[in-house]
Amino acid sequence: MNQRPHPWHGVMVATALPLCADLSVDYDAYAEHVARLIENGCDGVVPNGSLGEYQTLTDEERARVVRVAVEAAGDGARVMPGVAAYGSAEARRWAEQAAEAGCGSVLLLPPNAYRADTASVRAHYAEVAGAGLPVVAYNNPFDTKVDLTPEVLAQLHGDGSIVAVKEFSGDVRRAYEIAELAPDLDLLIGADDVLLELALAGAVGWIAGYPNALPASSVALYRAAVARDLDTALPLYRALHPLLRWDSKPEFVQAIKQSMDVAGYHGGPCRPPRTPLTDAHAAVVRAATEKALAEGLA
């Protein structure tokens, strides 16, 4: 069993969701995928994030994905479901469902139906924190249009509403300001292509995309980076970066799923409105994935 006191630490994979040809959820493939990630050294999984296409799921599908993840992981503490929703009450219901399923924490975006002010953001996080599970904030100002700046994060942490932040702004300078303003707030790497920089800046976890396709080498990279073993980390980072940077592109779901297919796993299609990669992008992803595999970066 996973007895880590902080279950949001380590490599927490934002899981892609395998779909069948008819775009129904392949729950058996998803269970196999979660189990494979744990077997390859990942610390846990994050279902129902953007990479898991949660916006396209029915309520029944979304709830079942969490239950499947808990069972496949073998320990609910290893599971950190995304609980984003347009309304705070709905987000809290998803957090309560996660608690009932035995999950160890939840990942929460700020309000994203409009450009919320700080007071609304604080109320939103306080409401979801009331469900009782540790809440990891997700700062993605590109998609939500709400920027959880270091100052806002310090307020949320001071409110007792969050324990950590998935930092996706790409601005690695923020790591140091967050540590100054909220020294007890855990920093989690939120974008694959700044992994090394944020690990060196003190991150204690990685909510990760590319371990879906290359779990063992991704875990090795993270472990070396947080240990500040640059002799090991830097060559791995350089070798993987042509793929890691796809995590910060709009086509990240399609790219990671294609890499999964190339690696011999089941990624499958995406639900609309996501469309397949262009032929040019698909060729780039395929070539980079094949090169990584040929170099032993599985």
Buried (B, 14 or more C-beta within 10 A) or exposed (E): EBEBEBBBBBBBBBBBBBBEEEEEBBBEBBBBBBBBBBEBBBBBBBBBBBBBBBEBBEEEBBBBBBBBBBBBBEBBBBBBBBBBBEEBEBBBBBBBBBBEBBBBBBBBBBBBEEEBEBEBBBBBBBBBBBBEBBBBBBBBBEEBBBBBBBEBBBBBBBEEBBBBBBBBBBBBEBBEBBBEBBEEBBBBBBBBBBBBBBBBBEBBBBBBBBBBBBBBBBBBBBBBBBEEEEEBBBEBBEBBBBBBBBBBEEBBBBBBBBBBBBBEBBBBBBBEEBEEBEEEBBEBBBEBBEEBBEEEBB
